[in-house]
Amino acid sequence: MNDYLVKALAFNGQVRAYAVKSTDMVSEAQRRHHMWPIASAALGRTMTAATMMGAMLKGEDKLTIKIEGGGPIGLVLVDSNAKGHARGYVSNPHVHFDLNENGKLDVRRAVGTEGTLTVVKDLGMREHFSGQVPIISGELGEDFTYYLTTSEQVPSSVGVGVLVNPDNSVLAAGGFILQVMPGAEDDTITFLENRLKEIPPVSKLIKQGLSPEQLLEELFGKDNVKFLETLPVSFQCNCSKERFAAAIISLGASEINDMIEEDGKAEAQCHFCNQSYHFTKEELEELKAESK
C-alpha cells in the first residue's frame, strides 16, 4: 500500500478528519539523512502532522513547521504543501537514548520541552501567517494538538506515530487529525474523548495493515464517517542545481572569485534532502560572469 492521505467528515459533519499512512515518506527521510531511531521518530511525527496540515491548504499554498525544544536533536524543520509533498530534517540525526519508562523511544528527551513550535503559512499573500506556541510535551502529537486548538482556535486531537526496525529502517508511520466543528453535540465530543483513550497507538494500527480509511473507521465506527477525498503523499524536495547556481550568483563576483582561487570548485548540499551539487571551475567562471 503506497502512502496516501484521506479527508473525511464524521457524525454528519460535526467532525472533520484527516488520516495518513506516511511509512514510505518517513523511510525516504531516514534513508537520506541516515537517521537513528529517535530522530526518525521525531522527524517522522512532524512530517506526518505537516502533511495533514498541508492538506488543509489549497492550490499553491504551503507551510513550514519549526520545532525548537532545546533538546539534543536540535532544530526540527519541515516544509509541506497542499499537494501532499513534504521534506524535512533535524539538526542532529544521530541522537540515541535508552527507551523511556514506557518502553518507547524517548522523543521528549531528544526534542526537549524548553522552546516553541512555530507554523508559518505561505498563502500567496504579501504577509505570511505565523503562529507559535510553547512546547508542552515534546512527544509532538500533544504539541500539535495544543497548536491547532490554541493558535488556530479549532478544538483538535492529533495522533502521530513512527515504528522503527532494529536496523534503523522505518517499519510503520502514520497519523490522524480530528477537528470538532462549531455546533458539535456534547454526545459526539464525549464519544470522541472516550474513543481516543481506548484506541491503540496509531503506529501499531498502521503496522497491522490498517489503511487511512480503516484508521478513521476504527476511531468513529464505520457508519459514522463519510470519505471525501484521497491524496497521494511523498517525500519531495524542490532543490535543484539551478537554484543553488542562482544562490551562488547572488554572492557576487568577488566571493565567487575567491571560490575559484581557493578551491577551483564548489559543492552545495541541500539541508532538506541531503542532495549534493558540484560546480566545476568552468561553471563557477560562468556564474561569476553572470553575477556581473
Backbone as CSV, one residue per row, in Angstrom:
resi,resn,N_x,N_y,N_z,CA_x,CA_y,CA_z,C_x,C_y,C_z
1,MET,0.852,-1.203,0.000,0.000,0.000,0.000,0.882,1.245,0.000
2,ASN,0.784,2.027,-1.053,1.544,3.279,-1.122,1.008,4.289,-0.117
3,ASP,1.830,5.260,0.214,1.402,6.311,1.133,0.290,7.152,0.520
4,TYR,-0.706,7.453,1.328,-1.724,8.415,0.891,-2.477,8.947,2.104
5,LEU,-3.197,10.015,1.856,-3.969,10.712,2.893,-5.438,10.696,2.499
6,VAL,-6.299,10.644,3.487,-7.736,10.712,3.234,-8.356,11.833,4.065
7,LYS,-9.290,12.554,3.429,-10.057,13.587,4.125,-11.471,13.056,4.324
8,ALA,-12.065,13.373,5.483,-13.378,12.819,5.795,-14.172,13.739,6.706
9,LEU,-15.454,13.481,6.794,-16.325,14.093,7.787,-16.963,12.971,8.603
10,ALA,-17.234,13.242,9.866,-17.851,12.231,10.728,-19.031,12.837,11.467
11,PHE,-19.959,11.952,11.843,-21.154,12.355,12.596,-21.866,13.522,11.905
12,ASN,-22.166,13.302,10.626,-22.926,14.280,9.837,-22.300,15.673,9.839
13,GLY,-20.991,15.696,9.687,-20.298,16.979,9.558,-19.907,17.628,10.865
14,GLN,-20.135,16.945,11.982,-19.757,17.530,13.281,-18.237,17.483,13.508
15,VAL,-17.578,16.554,12.820,-16.128,16.385,12.985,-15.475,16.318,11.609
16,ARG,-14.385,17.071,11.446,-13.566,16.997,10.239,-12.362,16.127,10.572
17,ALA,-11.970,15.260,9.633,-10.899,14.314,9.955,-9.944,14.124,8.789
18,TYR,-8.695,13.883,9.146,-7.642,13.553,8.185,-6.893,12.347,8.737
19,ALA,-6.514,11.433,7.865,-5.662,10.314,8.277,-4.682,10.026,7.153
20,VAL,-3.489,9.570,7.533,-2.445,9.367,6.533,-1.583,8.169,6.894
21,LYS,-1.184,7.428,5.885,-0.094,6.454,6.010,1.131,7.133,5.411
22,SER,2.198,7.248,6.199,3.373,8.004,5.765,4.661,7.181,5.866
23,THR,4.529,5.861,5.852,5.687,4.982,6.057,6.785,5.217,5.023
24,ASP,6.406,5.252,3.756,7.409,5.430,2.691,8.055,6.811,2.774
25,MET,7.255,7.817,3.069,7.766,9.189,3.196,8.823,9.277,4.304
26,VAL,8.502,8.727,5.466,9.442,8.787,6.587,10.659,7.899,6.309
27,SER,10.438,6.776,5.629,11.558,5.911,5.241,12.537,6.651,4.342
28,GLU,12.008,7.429,3.407,12.861,8.194,2.499,13.670,9.237,3.274
29,ALA,13.022,9.891,4.234,13.747,10.857,5.073,14.843,10.162,5.874
30,GLN,14.516,8.990,6.437,15.511,8.238,7.216,16.706,7.858,6.349
31,ARG,16.417,7.408,5.140,17.481,6.976,4.242,18.374,8.144,3.831
32,ARG,17.754,9.263,3.504,18.522,10.417,3.025,19.398,11.026,4.121
33,HIS,18.890,11.018,5.352,19.616,11.682,6.444,20.342,10.696,7.361
34,HIS,20.257,9.384,7.041,20.943,8.361,7.843,20.580,8.498,9.327
35,MET,19.283,8.637,9.579,18.836,8.935,10.942,18.818,7.702,11.831
36,TRP,19.127,7.921,13.101,18.940,6.914,14.134,17.478,6.956,14.590
37,PRO,17.018,5.924,15.319,15.585,5.778,15.584,14.880,6.993,16.188
38,ILE,15.488,7.632,17.203,14.788,8.748,17.847,14.604,9.908,16.871
39,ALA,15.618,10.167,16.050,15.491,11.231,15.053,14.417,10.882,14.032
40,SER,14.355,9.602,13.624,13.311,9.174,12.679,11.927,9.379,13.275
41,ALA,11.805,9.080,14.570,10.507,9.253,15.222,10.121,10.725,15.301
42,ALA,11.065,11.569,15.700,10.762,12.998,15.841,10.454,13.637,14.484
43,LEU,11.319,13.399,13.501,11.079,13.984,12.183,9.855,13.353,11.528
44,GLY,9.708,12.032,11.688,8.566,11.346,11.081,7.233,11.822,11.633
45,ARG,7.148,12.017,12.939,5.908,12.530,13.531,5.614,13.939,13.001
46,THR,6.667,14.765,12.896,6.469,16.137,12.420,6.063,16.159,10.958
47,MET,6.714,15.333,10.124,6.351,15.278,8.707,4.930,14.763,8.519
48,THR,4.542,13.799,9.339,3.183,13.242,9.244,2.144,14.312,9.580
49,ALA,2.373,15.042,10.667,1.446,16.128,11.033,1.458,17.224,9.969
50,ALA,2.653,17.570,9.479,2.765,18.634,8.471,2.037,18.269,7.187
51,THR,2.076,16.990,6.819,1.394,16.545,5.600,-0.116,16.715,5.738
52,MET,-0.656,16.374,6.904,-2.101,16.541,7.113,-2.472,18.014,7.195
53,MET,-1.633,18.820,7.830,-1.915,20.254,7.900,-1.776,20.896,6.515
54,GLY,-0.845,20.395,5.723,-0.721,20.871,4.344,-1.973,20.565,3.527
55,ALA,-2.593,19.426,3.816,-3.806,19.032,3.088,-4.993,19.934,3.418
56,MET,-4.866,20.747,4.459,-5.910,21.723,4.780,-5.792,22.978,3.918
57,LEU,-4.674,23.113,3.206,-4.435,24.285,2.364,-5.015,24.065,0.975
58,LYS,-4.833,25.056,0.115,-5.368,24.968,-1.254,-4.296,25.376,-2.262
59,GLY,-4.425,24.869,-3.483,-3.607,25.336,-4.608,-2.118,25.271,-4.357
60,GLU,-1.471,26.441,-4.475,-0.020,26.533,-4.315,0.392,26.901,-2.885
61,ASP,-0.560,26.917,-1.959,-0.243,27.271,-0.576,0.723,26.250,0.034
62,LYS,1.547,26.706,0.977,2.497,25.810,1.632,2.744,26.284,3.051
63,LEU,3.354,25.422,3.847,3.650,25.797,5.228,4.994,25.234,5.664
64,THR,5.538,25.853,6.697,6.786,25.415,7.306,6.556,25.240,8.804
65,ILE,6.997,24.107,9.330,6.902,23.842,10.767,8.310,23.807,11.338
66,LYS,8.501,24.563,12.412,9.810,24.652,13.049,9.639,24.306,14.526
67,ILE,10.368,23.283,14.980,10.318,22.877,16.381,11.694,23.105,16.992
68,GLU,11.735,23.959,17.999,12.970,24.277,18.700,12.737,24.048,20.189
69,GLY,13.008,22.821,20.628,12.682,22.458,22.008,13.836,22.516,22.973
70,GLY,15.033,22.827,22.462,16.189,22.907,23.333,16.837,21.568,23.632
71,GLY,16.345,20.485,23.018,16.920,19.160,23.256,18.095,18.875,22.333
72,PRO,18.771,17.744,22.555,19.984,17.428,21.788,19.756,17.188,20.300
73,ILE,18.527,16.922,19.907,18.266,16.713,18.487,18.341,18.028,17.705
74,GLY,18.226,19.154,18.421,18.306,20.462,17.783,17.029,20.816,17.046
75,LEU,17.188,21.582,16.000,16.048,22.060,15.212,15.401,20.914,14.435
76,VAL,14.066,20.886,14.428,13.296,20.018,13.531,12.570,20.955,12.566
77,LEU,12.840,20.816,11.271,12.269,21.733,10.282,11.621,20.938,9.159
78,VAL,10.362,21.243,8.862,9.604,20.514,7.832,8.823,21.498,6.973
79,ASP,8.867,21.292,5.668,8.021,22.011,4.709,6.977,21.051,4.169
80,SER,5.760,21.540,3.946,4.745,20.732,3.265,3.852,21.646,2.443
81,ASN,3.033,21.046,1.581,2.138,21.844,0.739,0.796,21.142,0.559
82,ALA,-0.053,21.761,-0.234,-1.412,21.243,-0.432,-1.446,20.044,-1.372
83,LYS,-0.310,19.689,-1.967,-0.247,18.618,-2.958,0.239,17.295,-2.379
84,GLY,0.450,17.250,-1.064,0.878,16.003,-0.440,2.374,15.806,-0.405
85,HIS,3.132,16.860,-0.679,4.596,16.765,-0.661,5.138,17.303,0.660
86,ALA,6.149,16.649,1.198,6.799,17.135,2.418,8.287,16.821,2.348
87,ARG,9.057,17.626,3.048,10.501,17.407,3.171,10.909,17.936,4.533
88,GLY,12.028,17.446,5.085,12.429,17.942,6.392,13.744,17.363,6.856
89,TYR,14.231,17.913,7.957,15.483,17.432,8.547,15.535,17.803,10.022
90,VAL,16.449,17.160,10.741,16.768,17.543,12.117,18.242,17.935,12.152
91,SER,18.604,18.829,13.068,19.992,19.290,13.147,20.951,18.151,13.462
92,ASN,20.546,17.270,14.386,21.414,16.163,14.792,20.671,14.835,14.607
93,PRO,20.904,14.145,13.488,20.176,12.898,13.227,20.701,11.698,14.003
94,HIS,21.815,11.884,14.766,22.447,10.757,15.446,22.380,10.903,16.966
95,VAL,21.171,11.118,17.462,20.916,11.139,18.907,20.390,9.765,19.321
96,HIS,20.863,9.268,20.461,20.385,7.967,20.929,20.261,7.967,22.457
97,PHE,19.134,7.442,22.957,18.929,7.226,24.384,18.327,5.847,24.590
98,ASP,18.389,5.348,25.812,17.644,4.139,26.158,16.151,4.436,26.058
99,LEU,15.354,3.377,25.953,13.898,3.549,25.897,13.404,4.226,27.175
100,ASN,12.286,4.949,27.054,11.747,5.642,28.229,11.021,4.658,29.156
101,GLU,10.406,5.208,30.208,9.782,4.349,31.221,8.623,3.524,30.663
102,ASN,8.089,3.937,29.501,7.011,3.181,28.863,7.519,2.201,27.820
103,GLY,8.857,2.063,27.741,9.432,1.142,26.768,9.408,1.655,25.348
104,LYS,9.301,2.984,25.194,9.227,3.586,23.864,10.405,4.521,23.629
105,LEU,10.599,4.906,22.356,11.649,5.864,22.011,11.420,7.165,22.770
106,ASP,12.484,7.701,23.357,12.358,8.873,24.226,12.428,10.165,23.401
107,VAL,11.373,10.386,22.625,11.325,11.558,21.739,11.310,12.850,22.555
108,ARG,10.600,12.833,23.664,10.516,14.034,24.520,11.913,14.500,24.947
109,ARG,12.737,13.574,25.370,14.087,13.921,25.821,14.935,14.450,24.664
110,ALA,14.753,13.887,23.490,15.531,14.319,22.324,15.107,15.701,21.838
111,VAL,13.796,15.930,21.795,13.263,17.210,21.301,13.452,18.318,22.328
112,GLY,13.205,17.981,23.602,13.248,18.992,24.650,11.888,19.627,24.863
113,THR,11.727,20.290,25.987,10.438,20.911,26.328,10.598,22.392,26.674
114,GLU,11.778,22.936,26.408,12.027,24.354,26.700,12.130,25.116,25.377
115,GLY,10.999,25.352,24.746,11.065,26.038,23.456,9.710,26.184,22.819
116,THR,9.699,26.262,21.500,8.465,26.610,20.784,8.243,25.744,19.555
117,LEU,6.990,25.650,19.180,6.551,25.067,17.913,5.983,26.216,17.092
118,THR,6.537,26.437,15.923,6.127,27.551,15.071,5.618,27.020,13.730
119,VAL,4.509,27.566,13.266,3.968,27.232,11.944,3.869,28.517,11.133
120,VAL,4.494,28.532,9.971,4.426,29.675,9.063,3.735,29.221,7.783
121,LYS,2.647,29.895,7.431,1.892,29.535,6.222,2.101,30.586,5.145
122,ASP,2.444,30.120,3.946,2.543,30.973,2.767,1.280,30.743,1.949
123,LEU,0.351,31.683,2.057,-0.952,31.551,1.395,-1.029,32.406,0.139
124,GLY,0.157,32.787,-0.376,0.197,33.552,-1.623,-0.079,35.026,-1.440
125,MET,-0.117,35.492,-0.205,-0.340,36.918,0.058,0.984,37.574,0.432
126,ARG,0.985,38.877,0.545,2.210,39.609,0.826,2.801,39.192,2.174
127,GLU,1.941,39.075,3.173,2.383,38.695,4.515,2.090,37.211,4.755
128,HIS,3.036,36.507,5.364,2.810,35.128,5.747,2.082,35.074,7.088
129,PHE,1.228,34.059,7.259,0.580,33.821,8.554,1.537,33.031,9.431
130,SER,1.728,33.471,10.653,2.634,32.773,11.565,1.962,32.563,12.913
131,GLY,2.044,31.341,13.416,1.521,31.026,14.744,2.572,30.288,15.547
132,GLN,2.626,30.550,16.841,3.650,29.935,17.682,3.070,29.601,19.045
133,VAL,3.435,28.410,19.550,3.022,28.011,20.900,4.225,27.409,21.628
134,PRO,4.227,27.458,22.960,5.284,26.765,23.698,5.120,25.257,23.553
135,ILE,6.235,24.545,23.582,6.182,23.081,23.570,5.726,22.623,24.952
136,ILE,4.666,21.836,24.973,4.098,21.412,26.260,4.429,19.963,26.596
137,SER,4.848,19.188,25.587,5.077,17.760,25.812,6.422,17.285,25.291
138,GLY,6.746,17.652,24.052,7.938,17.126,23.413,7.695,15.815,22.691
139,GLU,6.518,15.205,22.960,6.152,13.978,22.239,5.557,14.297,20.867
140,LEU,5.221,15.561,20.680,4.813,16.167,19.403,3.337,16.003,19.059
141,GLY,2.740,14.839,19.239,1.304,14.736,18.983,0.520,15.708,19.849
142,GLU,0.836,15.719,21.143,0.172,16.650,22.060,0.502,18.098,21.725
143,ASP,1.712,18.318,21.225,2.118,19.688,20.886,1.355,20.214,19.674
144,PHE,1.141,19.349,18.684,0.344,19.772,17.523,-1.125,19.953,17.912
145,THR,-1.614,19.109,18.812,-2.977,19.284,19.333,-3.108,20.659,19.982
146,TYR,-2.130,21.008,20.807,-2.149,22.298,21.504,-2.063,23.461,20.516
147,TYR,-1.209,23.308,19.486,-1.082,24.373,18.486,-2.417,24.618,17.763
148,LEU,-3.034,23.560,17.255,-4.277,23.732,16.479,-5.401,24.287,17.345
149,THR,-5.458,23.815,18.599,-6.528,24.260,19.499,-6.309,25.696,19.965
150,THR,-5.053,26.054,20.227,-4.741,27.371,20.797,-4.535,28.426,19.717
151,SER,-3.642,28.149,18.769,-3.266,29.162,17.790,-4.308,29.299,16.684
152,GLU,-4.853,28.168,16.224,-5.843,28.226,15.132,-7.268,28.133,15.660
153,GLN,-7.403,27.951,16.972,-8.699,28.014,17.647,-9.710,26.996,17.107
154,VAL,-9.206,25.801,16.780,-10.084,24.701,16.374,-9.826,23.536,17.321
155,PRO,-10.816,23.163,18.160,-10.604,22.028,19.071,-10.201,20.787,18.273
156,SER,-9.031,20.240,18.569,-8.439,19.197,17.728,-7.819,18.099,18.567
157,SER,-7.583,16.958,17.924,-6.776,15.895,18.508,-5.859,15.366,17.417
158,VAL,-4.567,15.301,17.716,-3.577,14.842,16.748,-2.903,13.587,17.273
159,GLY,-2.919,12.551,16.461,-2.188,11.327,16.776,-1.176,11.057,15.684
160,VAL,0.101,10.949,16.040,1.143,10.658,15.055,2.091,9.621,15.647
161,GLY,2.584,8.708,14.809,3.460,7.672,15.332,4.394,7.116,14.283
162,VAL,5.554,6.662,14.756,6.560,6.032,13.898,7.117,4.823,14.632
163,LEU,7.152,3.678,13.968,7.820,2.489,14.499,9.082,2.250,13.689
164,VAL,10.188,1.926,14.391,11.484,1.769,13.732,12.012,0.355,13.951
165,ASN,12.586,-0.243,12.909,13.187,-1.574,12.988,14.551,-1.516,13.688
166,PRO,15.056,-2.672,14.159,16.377,-2.701,14.805,17.519,-2.198,13.906
167,ASP,17.354,-2.297,12.576,18.412,-1.830,11.665,18.259,-0.349,11.305
168,ASN,17.415,0.371,12.057,17.153,1.813,11.882,16.152,2.118,10.770
169,SER,15.772,1.143,9.953,14.780,1.405,8.905,13.405,1.619,9.545
170,VAL,12.507,2.238,8.803,11.177,2.589,9.326,10.182,1.480,9.016
171,LEU,9.540,0.993,10.043,8.577,-0.105,9.902,7.180,0.409,9.567
172,ALA,6.757,1.458,10.247,5.404,1.991,10.031,5.339,3.435,10.504
173,ALA,4.584,4.245,9.792,4.371,5.642,10.201,3.018,6.102,9.684
174,GLY,2.370,6.933,10.479,1.077,7.462,10.063,0.479,8.335,11.150
175,GLY,-0.738,8.795,10.895,-1.362,9.654,11.889,-2.764,10.080,11.512
176,PHE,-3.374,10.837,12.423,-4.706,11.393,12.187,-4.807,12.761,12.846
177,ILE,-5.684,13.586,12.298,-6.102,14.832,12.937,-7.620,14.848,12.940
178,LEU,-8.207,15.036,14.104,-9.658,15.185,14.252,-9.931,16.607,14.714
179,GLN,-10.915,17.256,14.094,-11.251,18.627,14.461,-12.761,18.753,14.646
180,VAL,-13.131,19.227,15.827,-14.554,19.368,16.168,-15.074,20.681,15.592
181,MET,-16.152,20.588,14.818,-16.733,21.757,14.170,-17.689,22.502,15.111
182,PRO,-17.890,23.794,14.861,-18.849,24.558,15.676,-20.225,23.891,15.669
183,GLY,-20.846,23.852,16.823,-22.182,23.263,16.917,-22.188,21.769,17.155
184,ALA,-21.022,21.158,17.321,-20.970,19.713,17.581,-21.682,19.392,18.894
185,GLU,-22.392,18.273,18.914,-23.164,17.894,20.099,-22.251,17.365,21.208
186,ASP,-22.681,17.549,22.435,-21.898,17.079,23.587,-21.671,15.572,23.531
187,ASP,-22.684,14.828,23.078,-22.560,13.364,23.000,-21.447,12.967,22.034
188,THR,-21.308,13.702,20.931,-20.256,13.413,19.950,-18.886,13.663,20.561
189,ILE,-18.756,14.770,21.267,-17.475,15.121,21.889,-17.101,14.087,22.949
190,THR,-18.080,13.674,23.759,-17.825,12.661,24.796,-17.408,11.336,24.169
191,PHE,-18.106,10.941,23.096,-17.760,9.700,22.391,-16.310,9.747,21.919
192,LEU,-15.921,10.869,21.309,-14.560,11.006,20.798,-13.522,10.959,21.917
193,GLU,-13.805,11.662,22.987,-12.862,11.676,24.118,-12.622,10.262,24.638
194,ASN,-13.685,9.492,24.765,-13.557,8.118,25.265,-12.840,7.235,24.252
195,ARG,-13.165,7.429,22.970,-12.551,6.592,21.925,-11.046,6.831,21.839
196,LEU,-10.653,8.086,21.994,-9.233,8.418,21.906,-8.436,7.811,23.060
197,LYS,-9.095,7.594,24.189,-8.421,6.955,25.329,-8.236,5.454,25.091
198,GLU,-9.143,4.871,24.310,-9.168,3.414,24.133,-8.303,2.925,22.978
199,ILE,-8.178,3.726,21.942,-7.571,3.260,20.692,-6.073,2.990,20.866
200,PRO,-5.542,1.922,20.244,-4.098,1.651,20.324,-3.306,2.762,19.636
201,PRO,-1.991,2.833,19.887,-1.160,3.833,19.212,-1.291,3.726,17.692
202,VAL,-1.320,4.868,17.031,-1.582,4.900,15.591,-0.535,4.121,14.802
203,SER,0.725,4.162,15.236,1.769,3.436,14.504,1.517,1.928,14.526
204,LYS,0.961,1.417,15.635,0.653,-0.015,15.716,-0.473,-0.385,14.758
205,LEU,-1.457,0.505,14.620,-2.560,0.240,13.699,-2.068,0.233,12.251
206,ILE,-1.139,1.146,11.932,-0.557,1.163,10.589,0.255,-0.116,10.366
207,LYS,1.013,-0.533,11.387,1.811,-1.762,11.285,0.909,-2.970,11.033
208,GLN,-0.280,-2.969,11.638,-1.225,-4.071,11.454,-1.836,-4.076,10.059
209,GLY,-1.554,-3.041,9.286,-2.037,-3.004,7.906,-3.279,-2.169,7.688
210,LEU,-3.719,-1.426,8.709,-4.909,-0.594,8.525,-4.625,0.535,7.536
211,SER,-5.545,0.761,6.637,-5.456,1.874,5.702,-5.901,3.148,6.415
212,PRO,-5.636,4.339,5.829,-6.144,5.566,6.439,-7.659,5.533,6.649
213,GLU,-8.407,4.957,5.688,-9.864,4.854,5.856,-10.214,3.980,7.062
214,GLN,-9.539,2.844,7.164,-9.821,1.927,8.281,-9.417,2.541,9.619
215,LEU,-8.386,3.376,9.595,-7.969,4.068,10.813,-9.094,4.963,11.332
216,LEU,-9.725,5.707,10.415,-10.829,6.579,10.827,-12.074,5.770,11.203
217,GLU,-12.303,4.661,10.509,-13.425,3.792,10.892,-13.208,3.208,12.282
218,GLU,-11.956,2.920,12.617,-11.620,2.426,13.955,-11.931,3.490,15.012
219,LEU,-11.707,4.749,14.655,-11.959,5.847,15.583,-13.449,6.160,15.725
220,PHE,-14.133,6.250,14.589,-15.515,6.752,14.595,-16.576,5.661,14.550
221,GLY,-16.213,4.481,14.027,-17.218,3.481,13.685,-17.582,3.619,12.210
222,LYS,-17.721,2.492,11.522,-17.904,2.504,10.058,-19.075,3.365,9.606
223,ASP,-20.158,3.338,10.349,-21.379,4.014,9.906,-21.349,5.520,10.178
224,ASN,-20.315,5.984,10.854,-20.300,7.392,11.277,-19.361,8.274,10.477
225,VAL,-18.707,7.728,9.444,-17.707,8.505,8.713,-18.000,8.505,7.207
226,LYS,-17.812,9.671,6.601,-18.003,9.839,5.155,-16.693,10.338,4.549
227,PHE,-16.151,9.573,3.591,-14.864,9.931,2.988,-15.075,10.871,1.811
228,LEU,-14.238,11.905,1.761,-14.408,12.963,0.770,-13.374,12.914,-0.356
229,GLU,-12.133,12.614,0.000,-11.052,12.770,-0.974,-9.821,11.999,-0.511
230,THR,-9.051,11.469,-1.469,-7.752,10.882,-1.142,-6.663,11.651,-1.886
231,LEU,-5.460,11.623,-1.312,-4.342,12.394,-1.865,-3.050,11.600,-1.678
232,PRO,-2.333,11.269,-2.764,-1.029,10.605,-2.597,-0.076,11.537,-1.866
233,VAL,0.769,10.996,-1.004,1.742,11.815,-0.284,3.139,11.221,-0.478
234,SER,4.150,12.076,-0.433,5.520,11.598,-0.651,6.537,12.606,-0.138
235,PHE,7.748,12.099,0.123,8.886,12.973,0.391,9.295,13.576,-0.946
236,GLN,9.296,14.880,-1.015,9.689,15.537,-2.265,10.354,16.869,-1.964
237,CYS,11.547,17.058,-2.543,12.295,18.297,-2.333,12.335,19.070,-3.649
238,ASN,12.243,20.390,-3.539,12.251,21.222,-4.746,13.614,21.856,-5.005
239,CYS,14.672,21.304,-4.387,16.000,21.849,-4.649,16.456,21.436,-6.049
240,SER,17.428,22.148,-6.598,17.980,21.831,-7.913,19.327,22.527,-8.060
241,LYS,20.096,22.093,-9.024,21.387,22.728,-9.275,21.182,24.177,-9.713
242,GLU,20.088,24.412,-10.446,19.796,25.772,-10.913,19.535,26.715,-9.741
243,ARG,18.833,26.224,-8.723,18.554,27.053,-7.543,19.843,27.401,-6.796
244,PHE,20.717,26.405,-6.663,21.978,26.678,-5.985,22.865,27.592,-6.824
245,ALA,22.799,27.437,-8.148,23.563,28.331,-9.022,23.112,29.772,-8.830
246,ALA,21.795,29.969,-8.736,21.263,31.317,-8.512,21.741,31.873,-7.171
247,ALA,21.825,30.992,-6.158,22.301,31.437,-4.843,23.775,31.838,-4.908
248,ILE,24.566,31.091,-5.676,25.988,31.423,-5.825,26.137,32.758,-6.558
249,ILE,25.346,32.966,-7.604,25.385,34.238,-8.347,25.103,35.409,-7.408
250,SER,24.159,35.197,-6.477,23.764,36.281,-5.560,24.889,36.668,-4.599
251,LEU,25.910,35.807,-4.461,27.044,36.119,-3.587,27.915,37.237,-4.157
252,GLY,27.881,37.382,-5.485,28.667,38.431,-6.123,29.976,37.907,-6.691
253,ALA,30.533,38.640,-7.639,31.714,38.210,-8.384,32.922,37.997,-7.483
254,SER,33.108,38.880,-6.498,34.294,38.806,-5.640,34.331,37.501,-4.860
255,GLU,33.195,37.118,-4.260,33.161,35.891,-3.465,33.296,34.657,-4.354
256,ILE,32.672,34.694,-5.535,32.810,33.563,-6.466,34.271,33.424,-6.902
257,ASN,34.916,34.558,-7.101,36.327,34.525,-7.491,37.190,33.894,-6.392
258,ASP,36.830,34.162,-5.122,37.548,33.540,-4.006,37.402,32.013,-4.049
259,MET,36.186,31.540,-4.371,35.968,30.091,-4.503,36.876,29.502,-5.573
260,ILE,36.949,30.203,-6.699,37.755,29.711,-7.824,39.224,29.651,-7.443
261,GLU,39.710,30.698,-6.790,41.141,30.771,-6.458,41.526,29.822,-5.322
262,GLU,40.619,29.645,-4.355,40.950,28.810,-3.196,40.767,27.320,-3.465
263,ASP,39.662,26.957,-4.100,39.348,25.535,-4.273,39.259,25.095,-5.734
264,GLY,39.002,26.026,-6.627,38.845,25.660,-8.030,37.559,24.903,-8.312
265,LYS,36.656,24.871,-7.324,35.371,24.175,-7.479,34.483,24.569,-6.297
266,ALA,33.258,24.090,-6.302,32.357,24.339,-5.170,31.384,23.183,-5.045
267,GLU,30.948,22.958,-3.813,29.936,21.939,-3.555,28.870,22.536,-2.651
268,ALA,27.608,22.309,-2.993,26.493,22.781,-2.173,25.625,21.578,-1.809
269,GLN,25.114,21.583,-0.595,24.299,20.466,-0.136,22.975,20.987,0.418
270,CYS,21.889,20.345,0.013,20.552,20.730,0.492,20.321,20.143,1.877
271,HIS,19.974,21.004,2.843,19.674,20.536,4.200,18.488,19.576,4.207
272,PHE,17.507,19.845,3.354,16.243,19.108,3.421,16.354,17.682,2.898
273,CYS,17.144,17.469,1.842,17.178,16.136,1.236,18.580,15.542,1.164
274,ASN,19.593,16.299,1.581,20.975,15.829,1.612,21.593,15.665,0.227
275,GLN,20.909,16.101,-0.809,21.466,16.024,-2.163,22.614,17.021,-2.306
276,SER,23.717,16.563,-2.917,24.866,17.445,-3.148,24.927,17.866,-4.610
277,TYR,25.346,19.091,-4.844,25.508,19.631,-6.197,26.934,20.154,-6.346
278,HIS,27.600,19.738,-7.415,29.001,20.096,-7.637,29.124,21.104,-8.774
279,PHE,29.987,22.077,-8.569,30.257,23.101,-9.588,31.747,23.095,-9.914
280,THR,32.065,22.891,-11.194,33.461,22.896,-11.636,33.967,24.334,-11.730
281,LYS,35.270,24.454,-11.920,35.878,25.780,-12.088,35.243,26.510,-13.266
282,GLU,35.016,25.779,-14.357,34.416,26.397,-15.553,33.005,26.902,-15.263
283,GLU,32.244,26.109,-14.516,30.880,26.532,-14.166,30.910,27.763,-13.262
284,LEU,31.852,27.787,-12.327,31.969,28.956,-11.452,32.359,30.199,-12.246
285,GLU,33.222,30.035,-13.228,33.595,31.175,-14.089,32.368,31.732,-14.797
286,GLU,31.499,30.823,-15.274,30.260,31.255,-15.944,29.337,31.988,-14.973
287,LEU,29.234,31.483,-13.741,28.376,32.117,-12.735,28.938,33.479,-12.346
288,LYS,30.273,33.570,-12.276,30.886,34.859,-11.961,30.564,35.878,-13.042
289,ALA,30.631,35.449,-14.294,30.303,36.345,-15.400,28.849,36.811,-15.322
290,GLU,27.960,35.861,-14.952,26.530,36.223,-14.827,26.314,37.218,-13.681
291,SER,27.100,37.057,-12.617,26.903,37.910,-11.441,27.239,39.361,-11.738
292,LYS,28.003,39.574,-12.774,28.358,40.947,-13.130,27.267,41.612,-13.953
